[in-house]
Amino acid sequence: MTWPAAGGARVWVRGPRLRLRDFRPDDAPAVHVYASDPEVTRFLAWGPQQWEATEAFVRGAAGAWPARSQYELAACLEDGSLVGAGGLRLRDLANRSGDIGYTLRRDVWGRGYGTEVAHLLLHLAFGRFGLHRVWATCDVDNAASAHVLEKVGMRLEGRLREYLWVRGSWRDHLLYAVLEQEWRPQPGMTLL
């Protein structure tokens, strides 16, 4: 199976069912499906988005490459349909650390795509960028996201009290991390 770059967007990594590629300006309508959904953004510091904010995000993410330290990537199925996003941020190059995050459309929840996106992001972080430590946070009430982070081998390191201001209140987050010596590449994942 091949994963061609569509419309000039670079494909960074592929898995058994998904690929992570750069955003393109024409992705805005597909992104807005999940970015404007109150249930999808319930635990996030952003959203639900208005169209203008979604369009600005996609325009910024699409114009960010080739030289950057933040990778906001479209998560696409084999048929090319965009079902969400994954982000890798290279935070401290001297200490080789970064963080990941992901968001998916509600209609694809419960199918293992979140786990695959997280695995792909870790593959990119350790395999392409040679990071030593990758961390992620999730809202204390977001059990599904905590489960994904545990499934990809991240360990709970603690609770960040009043970490983010979300829609009128401070929210605690759980901090997870994995070290390069703990990470195990998953079968069927390829850097491109």
C-alpha positions in Angstrom: 0.0 0.0 0.0 1.3 3.5 -0.8 0.4 6.8 0.8 1.0 9.5 -1.8 1.2 13.1 -0.6 -2.0 14.7 -1.7 -1.9 18.2 -3.0 1.7 18.8 -2.0 1.0 18.0 1.7 3.9 16.0 3.1 3.0 12.6 4.7 5.1 12.1 7.8 4.2 8.7 9.1 1.7 6.0 8.2 0.1 3.1 10.2 -2.1 0.2 9.4 -5.2 2.3 9.0 -4.1 6.0 9.3 -1.6 8.4 8.0 -0.5 11.7 9.5 0.2 14.4 6.9 0.5 18.1 6.8 -2.7 20.1 6.7 -3.8 21.7 3.4 -5.9 24.8 3.2 -8.8 22.8 1.7 -9.0 20.7 4.9 -10.9 23.5 6.8 -14.4 22.1 6.3 -13.3 18.6 7.5 -11.5 20.1 10.5 -14.6 22.2 11.4 -16.7 19.0 11.8 -14.8 18.1 15.0 -13.5 21.6 16.0 -17.1 22.9 16.2 -18.5 19.9 18.1 -19.1 20.7 21.8 -18.7 17.1 22.8 -15.4 16.7 21.0 -14.0 19.9 22.6 -15.5 19.3 26.0 -12.2 18.6 27.8 -10.1 21.0 25.6 -8.9 24.5 26.3 -10.2 25.6 22.9 -13.5 25.2 21.1 -16.1 24.7 20.1 -14.6 26.8 17.2 -16.3 29.3 15.0 -15.6 28.9 11.3 -13.1 31.8 11.3 -11.0 30.2 14.0 -11.0 26.8 12.3 -10.0 28.4 9.0 -7.2 30.4 10.7 -5.8 27.2 12.4 -5.8 25.2 9.2 -4.2 28.1 7.3 -1.5 28.4 9.9 -0.8 24.7 10.1 -0.8 24.3 6.4 1.8 27.2 6.0 4.1 26.0 8.8 6.3 23.6 6.9 9.2 22.8 6.1 11.2 24.3 9.0 9.4 24.2 12.4 9.2 22.8 15.9 5.5 22.2 16.0 3.8 19.6 13.9 0.0 19.8 13.7 -0.9 17.0 11.4 -4.1 15.8 9.7 -5.1 12.2 10.7 -6.5 10.6 7.5 -7.9 7.2 6.7 -6.5 5.2 3.7 -9.3 6.7 1.5 -7.9 10.2 2.3 -10.8 11.3 4.5 -9.7 13.5 7.4 -10.9 12.1 10.8 -8.9 14.2 13.2 -5.5 15.6 14.1 -2.4 14.8 16.0 0.2 17.2 17.2 3.8 16.9 18.2 5.6 19.8 19.7 9.4 19.8 20.1 9.6 21.7 23.4 13.3 21.4 24.5 15.8 20.4 21.9 18.8 20.5 24.3 17.0 17.9 26.5 15.2 16.2 23.6 11.7 16.4 24.9 8.3 17.2 23.4 4.6 16.6 23.9 1.8 15.1 21.9 -2.0 15.6 21.6 -4.8 14.4 19.4 -8.4 15.1 18.5 -10.8 12.9 16.6 -14.3 13.4 15.1 -17.0 11.9 17.4 -18.3 9.5 14.8 -14.9 7.6 14.8 -14.6 7.3 18.5 -14.2 3.8 20.0 -12.5 2.3 16.9 -8.9 2.5 18.1 -8.0 5.5 16.0 -6.9 7.6 18.9 -4.5 4.9 20.0 -3.1 4.6 16.5 -2.7 8.4 16.2 -0.9 8.5 19.5 1.4 5.6 18.4 2.1 7.4 15.1 3.0 10.6 17.0 5.4 8.6 19.3 6.9 6.9 16.2 7.6 10.3 14.7 8.9 11.7 18.0 11.4 8.9 18.8 12.0 7.6 15.3 12.4 10.8 13.3 13.3 13.4 15.8 15.3 11.3 18.3 13.5 12.6 21.4 14.4 11.2 24.8 11.1 12.0 26.6 7.6 12.6 25.3 4.7 13.8 27.5 1.0 14.4 27.2 -1.7 15.7 29.5 -5.4 15.1 29.6 -8.3 16.4 31.7 -8.8 14.4 34.9 -12.4 13.6 33.7 -11.3 12.4 30.3 -11.1 8.7 31.0 -11.0 7.7 27.3 -7.9 9.9 26.6 -6.1 8.6 29.8 -6.8 5.1 28.6 -5.2 5.9 25.2 -2.1 7.3 26.8 -1.7 4.2 28.9 -2.3 1.9 25.9 0.6 3.5 24.1 3.0 2.9 27.0 2.9 6.3 28.7 3.1 6.3 32.5 1.1 8.5 34.8 3.5 10.9 36.5 1.1 13.1 38.4 -1.7 15.5 38.6 -1.3 19.1 37.4 -3.6 21.1 39.7 -5.6 23.9 38.1 -3.5 23.4 34.9 -5.8 25.1 32.4 -8.6 27.7 32.4 -11.4 26.0 30.5 -14.7 27.7 29.9 -14.9 29.6 33.1 -13.1 27.3 35.6 -9.7 25.9 36.4 -9.2 22.3 35.4 -6.8 19.7 36.7 -4.9 17.6 34.2 -3.1 14.2 34.4 0.5 14.2 33.2 1.7 11.1 31.3 5.2 10.5 29.8 7.3 7.8 28.1 11.1 7.6 27.7 12.9 6.5 24.6 14.1 3.3 26.3 10.5 2.4 27.3 9.0 3.1 23.8 8.4 0.2 21.6 7.7 0.7 17.8 4.5 -0.8 16.7 4.3 -3.1 13.7 3.0 -1.6 10.5 4.2 2.0 11.2 6.5 3.7 8.7 8.2 7.0 8.7 8.1 8.7 5.3 
